[in-house]
Amino acid sequence: MKSPTYGEIPFKRVFEIIKEYIKSQPDEKYHITVGADSQNFNITKTVVVIAVWRVGKGGIFFYEVKNVKKINNLQQKIYYETSISLDLANKLTKALQKENLPYDVSIHVDIGRNGPTAKIIPEIIGWVTSCGYKCEIKPNSYTASGIANKFSK
C-alpha cells in the first residue's frame, strides 16, 4: 500500500501505523473506512483506500492501486470496487480484533441516488451489510468518492 506520509509500505506496516495512531490517543473516537473508486483508461485503474479518522482531529489514510483489464460495464465496476473494499475491510477487521483494538469499520461505495448507479443501491447496501459492515453512499462516502477518486485519476 502507499501513504502520502510513509511512502510505499506493506499491509503489515500499514496496520502497525494504524495501531500506533489509535493507541497514541486511545480515549478519542475513531472511524475506520474502506472504499474504492476506478477510472477507465486502456485498463481500469482502481484505487482502494483505508482511512482512519480521529473524529474532530484529523486522520491518516493509505491506498493501493490495482490495474485490471478494462471494465466497461458500470455495474460490474461497482461490484469490483465493492468486492476489493470488502476484502481489505475483512483483512483489517481481523487484524484489529486480534489486537483487541476498538474498531468501527464501514465501507464507502461510490454510488448515489442521482445517476446511473441509483438502481443498484439496494443490492450493494444489502451485500455490504450482510458482510457485517455499515455501508455509506454519496454524499457520505468520502473515502470512495473523495480520497480514492483523487488517486484514481
N, C-alpha and C positions, 0 to 999 in steps of 0.2 A: 504494500500500500504506500501511498505518498501523503505527505503533510507539508503545507507551506512552511511550517516551523522546523520540522525534523527531517525533511527530505524523504528519500525512499527507504522504507523500513518494512521488515516482515510483520505479519499479523501478531506474532508473539510480543514484539516490541510495542506495537500499537496498544495491545491490551495492557502491558506494563505501564505505559504512559497514562492510559485512562484510569487505571487503578491508582497510580500516584496522584493524579488530578483529583479524584474523588476523596482519597484519604487525606489530602492536604487540607481540606475543609469539609470534614465529614458531617457537620451539622447543617450544611446547605442542602437545598433541594436540587435534584438533577433530573433532566430529561435526556434520555439517550434515544436518538432516532436514526433510522437507516432508510435510505431512499436512493433511487436511481433515476437517471434520465439518459436518453440516447438521441443521437443525431445521425442522419444518413449522409454518407459521402459515397465513395466507391465501396465502402464497407459500412456497417453500423457501429459507430463508436458509442459505447455505453460506459457511463461513469456511475459507480456505486459509492455511496458516502456513509460514513459513521460520523454523527455529530453528537457531541456531549455539551449540553447547555447547563451551566450552573445558573439557575434561574435568577435573573436580575443582575448577574455579574459576569456575563460573557461566556465564552466557551471555546472548545477546540474541535477540529474535525480532521478526518482522514479520508482519502479517496483512492479508488482503484479504477484504472481504465481497462476496459475489455473491448477488443475489436473482433467482431464476428462477421460472418457472411451477411451481406445486406438483407435486412428485414423490411420489406416494402409494405406489409400489411400492418396497419396501425394497431389493431387489436393484438396481433402476435407480438409486436414490440412491447406493448404494455404488459402482457403476460411474461415476457422475458425479463423486463425490468423488475417486475414484482417477484419473480422467481429468484433472481440473484439477490434481491433485498432480503427475502425470507431466509435464504441460505446463510447470508452473512449475519443476520439477526440471530439465527439459531446458534451459530458458532460463538457469537459474542455473549449470548444469554447463558450458554453452558459455562463459559469461562467466568462470567460474573457470579453464577450460582456456586461454582467450585470454590471461589474465593470468599463466599458469603458477603458479597458487596450488594448494597441496595441497587435495584435496577428498575427502571420504568422504560422499557424498550418499546418503541412504537415504529410502525412502518409508514413512511410517507410515499404516496404514489402520485405521479404527475398526471392526474386526471381531474376533470372538473365538470360541474353541472352545465357549463356553457361550452358547446363544441362537440366534436365528433366522439369524444370518449365518454360522454354522459351516459350512453346506453349500457356501458359495461360496469358502471359504478357498483350496482348491487352484487355482481359476480365477484369483483375484485375485493370489495369490503367483506363479503362472505368468506372468501378464501383466506384472507389475512386474519380475520377474527377467529376462524376455525383453527388456525395455527396458533392461537393464543396471544395475538398481538392486537393492540389498538391500531386502527387504520385512519390516517389523515389524508384528505384530498384537498385540492385547491379550494380556497386560498390559504389553507393552513398547512400545506405540505411543503414547508420551506426547504427541507433537506433535499427533496427531489426537484421541485420547481425553482429553487433558488441556487443552492450550492452545486448540486450535480449538474444542473443546466449550465451554469457558468463554465464548468470544466469540460462539458461535452461538446462545446462549440469549437 
